[in-house]
């Protein structure tokens, strides 16, 4: 039908969308009308879109025009961090954002989250010919508690074979319910050329849905001094990963990587590996204003790159790092530290540094 809409009514824009649409497309028996369809990968609202929805256009303008090394006044920084915290509770699902704008009631938001999660799970039954819906529900329920950690199949289920769990994860990834973050050696661009699909982490669909999936009472954390310390910093890593995934063009399926060095006595892991042009950029997420960067130092010493990024709750800074890492070598690089609300703007402050 899409083919004939394109050929007979070219002025009419037709959008085909639906819950778990990718499951259906994976099993289609019709001839795909090549050249007549454009794909768009739709992400939850970004932090900037969230601010716009709440009428905070002046804050969006500030974030989108801020140029490092300008300073950020404390009142503006504190207000933006407040909205980051709010975003981590409400999330980027449009219905949840609309309900918050209408009610400012965390119980109402949690109800919206619960309804979205239940709808996804109920929809799995339609695709039982392709994959066991109960297995999809099990895996979907397990991923939120594993955010930020390398996933092993027995963490998802002790009674299911790794091959079936792998298929379930791939199905959820195709549907956008989760995003698999694969290990890359990080020796150059494209990062996917050196991917190891046996080593991976995962992100959930949305940071707000993550909180509800973990049975966190949103109202309890609204006044927490540092929400991003909750749950071992999983909310912070989910938030940053979610924004980075949304940074690319909408017609390309988003992808993100991480780096993991497994060596006896000197394990190291960098939260995310991305790139700016042809330059590989390691990204660390630190929940507070401080934190150990040993893994980042190890990566930089082993690769001899010159620029790295840290997202935290502090104002922007640029630090010249010089440190010796045992059994690896010397790490000499520039560390660009940015507040969490600048995640979606990463390319602008990076551009003059790479």
C-alpha positions as CSV (number, residue, x, y, z in Angstrom):
1,X,0.0,0.0,0.0
2,X,2.8,2.4,0.8
3,X,4.2,2.0,-2.7
4,X,0.9,3.1,-4.3
5,X,0.5,6.0,-1.9
6,X,4.0,7.1,-3.1
7,X,3.2,6.6,-6.8
8,X,-0.4,7.8,-7.0
9,X,-0.6,10.4,-4.2
10,X,3.0,11.8,-3.9
11,X,1.8,14.9,-2.2
12,X,0.3,12.9,0.7
13,X,2.8,12.2,3.5
14,X,2.1,8.8,5.0
15,X,3.6,7.6,8.3
16,X,3.5,4.0,9.4
17,X,4.1,3.6,13.1
18,X,3.1,1.3,15.9
19,X,4.2,-0.5,19.0
20,X,6.9,-3.0,18.2
21,X,6.6,-2.3,14.4
22,X,10.1,-3.7,13.9
23,X,8.8,-7.2,15.0
24,X,6.3,-7.1,12.2
25,X,8.8,-5.9,9.6
26,X,11.2,-8.7,10.5
27,X,8.6,-11.2,9.4
28,X,7.1,-9.5,6.4
29,X,6.3,-11.6,3.3
30,X,5.6,-8.7,0.9
31,X,8.1,-7.1,-1.4
32,X,9.6,-4.0,0.3
33,X,9.1,-0.9,-2.0
34,X,12.8,0.1,-2.1
35,X,13.3,3.8,-2.8
36,X,9.8,4.7,-1.8
37,X,10.2,4.6,2.0
38,X,12.2,6.7,4.4
39,X,12.9,5.5,7.9
40,X,12.9,7.6,11.0
41,X,14.2,6.3,14.4
42,X,12.1,8.0,17.0
43,X,13.7,8.5,20.4
44,X,12.1,9.8,23.7
45,X,12.2,13.6,24.1
46,X,15.7,14.9,24.6
47,X,16.5,17.1,27.6
48,X,16.2,20.2,25.4
49,X,12.8,19.1,24.0
50,X,11.7,18.4,27.6
51,X,12.6,22.0,28.6
52,X,10.7,23.4,25.6
53,X,7.7,21.4,26.5
54,X,7.7,23.0,30.0
55,X,8.0,26.5,28.6
56,X,11.7,26.9,29.5
57,X,12.8,28.4,26.2
58,X,15.2,30.8,27.8
59,X,17.1,27.8,29.3
60,X,17.1,26.0,26.0
61,X,18.6,29.0,24.3
62,X,21.3,29.3,27.0
63,X,22.3,25.6,26.7
64,X,22.3,25.7,22.9
65,X,24.4,28.9,22.6
66,X,26.7,28.4,25.6
67,X,30.4,28.5,24.4
68,X,33.1,27.1,26.5
69,X,35.2,28.6,28.3
70,X,32.4,31.0,29.2
71,X,31.3,30.7,32.8
72,X,27.8,29.6,33.9
73,X,26.3,31.7,36.7
74,X,25.4,29.6,39.8
75,X,21.6,30.3,39.7
76,X,21.4,29.2,36.1
77,X,23.5,26.1,36.8
78,X,21.4,25.1,39.8
79,X,18.2,25.6,37.8
80,X,19.4,23.5,34.9
81,X,20.5,20.8,37.3
82,X,17.0,20.9,38.9
83,X,15.5,20.2,35.5
84,X,18.0,17.4,34.9
85,X,16.8,15.8,38.1
86,X,13.2,16.3,37.1
87,X,13.8,14.9,33.6
88,X,15.3,11.7,35.2
89,X,12.1,11.2,37.1
90,X,9.5,12.2,34.5
91,X,11.5,11.0,31.5
92,X,11.1,11.7,27.8
93,X,7.9,9.9,27.0
94,X,5.5,12.5,25.6
95,X,2.5,11.4,27.6
96,X,4.4,11.5,30.8
97,X,5.8,15.0,30.0
98,X,2.3,16.2,29.1
99,X,0.8,14.8,32.3
100,X,3.6,16.6,34.4
101,X,2.8,19.9,32.7
102,X,-0.9,19.4,33.5
103,X,-0.6,18.1,37.1
104,X,3.0,18.3,38.5
105,X,2.0,15.1,40.3
106,X,4.6,12.3,40.6
107,X,1.9,9.7,41.3
108,X,0.2,10.6,38.0
109,X,3.5,10.3,36.2
110,X,4.2,6.9,37.7
111,X,0.8,5.8,36.5
112,X,1.6,6.8,32.9
113,X,4.9,5.0,33.1
114,X,3.2,1.8,34.4
115,X,0.7,2.0,31.6
116,X,3.4,2.3,28.9
117,X,5.4,-0.6,30.4
118,X,2.3,-2.8,30.6
119,X,1.3,-2.0,27.1
120,X,4.7,-3.1,25.7
121,X,4.4,-6.3,27.6
122,X,0.9,-7.0,26.5
123,X,1.9,-6.3,22.9
124,X,4.6,-9.1,23.0
125,X,1.8,-11.7,22.8
126,X,1.1,-10.7,19.2
127,X,4.5,-12.0,18.1
128,X,4.5,-15.4,19.9
129,X,5.1,-17.1,16.5
130,X,8.5,-15.4,16.4
131,X,9.6,-15.4,20.0
132,X,8.3,-16.4,23.4
133,X,6.5,-13.4,24.9
134,X,7.2,-14.5,28.4
135,X,10.9,-14.5,27.7
136,X,10.6,-11.0,26.3
137,X,8.9,-9.9,29.5
138,X,11.6,-11.5,31.6
139,X,14.4,-9.8,29.7
140,X,12.7,-6.5,29.6
141,X,12.2,-6.7,33.4
142,X,15.9,-7.6,34.0
143,X,17.6,-4.9,32.0
144,X,16.8,-1.9,34.2
145,X,18.6,-3.4,37.2
146,X,21.7,-4.0,35.0
147,X,22.2,-0.5,33.6
148,X,25.9,0.4,33.6
149,X,27.1,-3.2,34.0
150,X,28.4,-5.7,31.5
151,X,25.6,-8.1,31.0
152,X,26.0,-11.9,31.4
153,X,23.1,-14.0,30.1
154,X,22.7,-15.8,33.5
155,X,21.9,-12.4,35.0
156,X,18.8,-12.2,32.8
157,X,17.6,-15.8,33.4
158,X,19.2,-18.9,35.0
159,X,16.7,-21.2,33.2
160,X,17.0,-20.1,29.6
161,X,19.7,-20.9,27.1
162,X,22.1,-18.1,26.1
163,X,21.0,-18.4,22.5
164,X,17.3,-17.7,23.3
165,X,18.3,-14.8,25.6
166,X,20.4,-13.4,22.8
167,X,17.5,-13.6,20.4
168,X,15.2,-11.9,23.0
169,X,17.7,-9.1,23.5
170,X,18.1,-8.5,19.8
171,X,14.3,-8.4,19.4
172,X,14.0,-5.8,22.1
173,X,16.8,-3.8,20.6
174,X,15.2,-3.9,17.2
175,X,12.0,-2.6,18.7
176,X,13.8,0.2,20.6
177,X,12.8,-1.1,24.0
178,X,16.4,-1.5,24.9
179,X,19.7,-0.5,23.2
180,X,22.7,-2.8,23.3
181,X,26.0,-1.0,23.9
182,X,28.8,-3.2,22.5
183,X,32.4,-3.2,23.5
184,X,34.8,-1.7,20.9
185,X,38.6,-1.7,20.9
186,X,38.3,2.0,20.1
187,X,41.4,2.2,17.9
188,X,39.7,4.4,15.3
189,X,36.6,5.3,13.3
190,X,34.2,3.6,12.5
191,X,34.0,2.3,16.0
192,X,31.7,-0.6,14.9
193,X,34.6,-2.1,12.9
194,X,36.2,-3.4,16.1
195,X,33.1,-4.4,18.0
196,X,32.9,-7.5,20.2
197,X,29.3,-8.6,20.3
198,X,30.0,-11.0,23.2
199,X,30.7,-8.0,25.5
200,X,27.8,-5.6,25.9
201,X,25.9,-3.4,28.2
202,X,22.3,-2.2,27.7
203,X,20.2,0.9,28.1
204,X,16.5,1.0,28.7
205,X,14.1,2.9,26.5
206,X,13.8,5.9,28.8
207,X,15.2,7.2,32.1
208,X,11.7,7.9,33.5
209,X,10.5,4.4,32.7
210,X,13.7,3.1,34.2
211,X,12.9,4.6,37.6
212,X,9.4,3.2,37.6
213,X,10.7,-0.2,36.4
214,X,12.9,-0.3,39.5
215,X,9.9,0.4,41.7
216,X,11.4,3.7,42.8
217,X,8.8,6.1,44.3
218,X,9.5,9.2,42.3
219,X,8.2,11.5,45.0
220,X,10.8,10.1,47.4
221,X,13.7,11.1,45.2
222,X,12.4,14.5,44.1
223,X,14.0,16.2,47.1
224,X,17.1,14.0,47.2
225,X,20.3,16.1,47.4
226,X,21.9,14.2,44.5
227,X,19.4,12.1,42.6
228,X,22.2,10.9,40.3
229,X,23.8,9.0,43.2
230,X,20.7,6.8,43.5
231,X,21.0,3.2,42.3
232,X,24.8,3.3,41.9
233,X,24.6,6.1,39.4
234,X,22.5,4.1,36.9
235,X,20.2,7.0,36.3
236,X,23.1,9.2,35.4
237,X,24.5,6.6,32.9
238,X,21.1,6.0,31.4
239,X,20.5,9.8,31.1
240,X,23.8,10.4,29.3
241,X,23.5,7.4,27.1
242,X,19.9,8.3,26.1
243,X,21.0,11.8,25.1
244,X,24.0,10.6,23.1
245,X,21.8,8.1,21.2
246,X,19.5,11.0,20.2
247,X,22.4,13.2,19.0
248,X,22.7,11.5,15.6
249,X,20.5,11.9,12.4
250,X,17.0,10.5,12.8
251,X,17.3,8.4,9.6
252,X,20.2,6.4,11.0
253,X,19.7,3.7,13.6
254,X,21.5,5.1,16.7
255,X,24.4,3.2,18.1
256,X,26.8,3.7,21.0
257,X,29.8,1.8,22.3
258,X,31.8,1.3,25.5
259,X,35.3,0.0,26.3
260,X,36.2,-2.8,28.7
261,X,39.7,-4.1,29.6
262,X,39.6,-7.4,31.4
263,X,43.0,-8.1,32.9
264,X,43.9,-9.7,36.1
265,X,44.3,-7.1,38.8
266,X,43.7,-4.2,36.5
267,X,40.2,-4.2,35.0
268,X,39.1,-1.0,33.5
269,X,35.9,0.3,31.8
270,X,35.0,3.5,30.1
271,X,31.2,4.2,30.1
272,X,30.9,5.2,26.5
273,X,33.0,5.6,23.4
274,X,31.8,8.0,20.7
275,X,33.5,10.1,18.1
276,X,33.7,13.6,16.8
277,X,34.5,13.4,13.1
278,X,37.4,11.1,12.8
279,X,38.4,11.5,16.5
280,X,37.6,8.8,19.0
281,X,36.1,10.4,22.2
282,X,35.9,8.4,25.5
283,X,33.1,9.6,27.8
284,X,32.8,9.0,31.5
285,X,29.8,9.6,33.7
286,X,30.5,10.5,37.3
287,X,27.4,10.9,39.5
288,X,28.9,13.6,41.8
289,X,31.4,16.4,41.3
290,X,34.3,14.1,41.9
291,X,35.2,10.5,41.3
292,X,38.0,8.2,40.3
293,X,39.1,8.3,36.7
294,X,41.5,5.4,36.7
295,X,39.7,3.6,33.9
296,X,39.7,6.7,31.7
297,X,43.4,7.2,32.5
298,X,44.1,3.6,31.5
299,X,42.2,4.0,28.2
300,X,44.0,7.3,27.4
301,X,47.4,5.8,28.2
302,X,46.8,2.7,26.0
303,X,45.5,4.7,23.0
304,X,47.5,7.9,23.3
305,X,44.4,10.1,22.5
306,X,44.5,13.7,23.5
307,X,40.9,14.6,24.5
308,X,38.4,12.9,26.8
309,X,35.0,14.0,28.3
310,X,33.5,13.6,31.7
311,X,29.9,14.4,32.5
312,X,29.1,15.3,36.1
313,X,27.1,17.8,38.2
314,X,29.7,20.5,38.3
315,X,30.2,23.6,36.0
316,X,32.4,23.2,32.8
317,X,36.2,22.9,33.1
318,X,39.2,21.9,31.1
319,X,42.0,20.1,32.8
320,X,45.4,19.0,31.6
321,X,45.9,15.4,32.9
322,X,49.3,13.8,33.2
323,X,49.6,10.6,35.1
324,X,51.5,7.3,35.0
325,X,49.4,4.1,34.9
326,X,51.2,0.9,36.0
327,X,51.7,-1.7,33.3
328,X,50.1,0.6,30.7
329,X,52.1,3.8,30.4
330,X,51.8,7.6,30.6
331,X,48.5,9.3,30.1
332,X,48.7,12.9,28.9
333,X,45.5,14.4,27.7
334,X,42.9,17.2,28.1
335,X,39.8,16.3,30.2
336,X,36.7,18.3,29.2
337,X,34.3,18.2,32.1
338,X,30.7,19.2,31.3
339,X,27.5,19.4,33.4
340,X,24.9,16.7,32.6
341,X,22.6,19.2,30.9
342,X,25.2,19.8,28.2
343,X,25.2,16.2,27.0
344,X,23.1,17.0,23.9
345,X,25.5,19.8,23.0
346,X,28.7,17.7,23.2
347,X,29.8,18.5,19.6
348,X,30.1,22.2,20.1
349,X,32.6,22.4,23.0
350,X,34.5,19.4,21.5
351,X,35.0,20.9,18.1
352,X,37.8,23.3,18.9
353,X,39.6,20.7,21.0
354,X,39.9,17.9,18.4
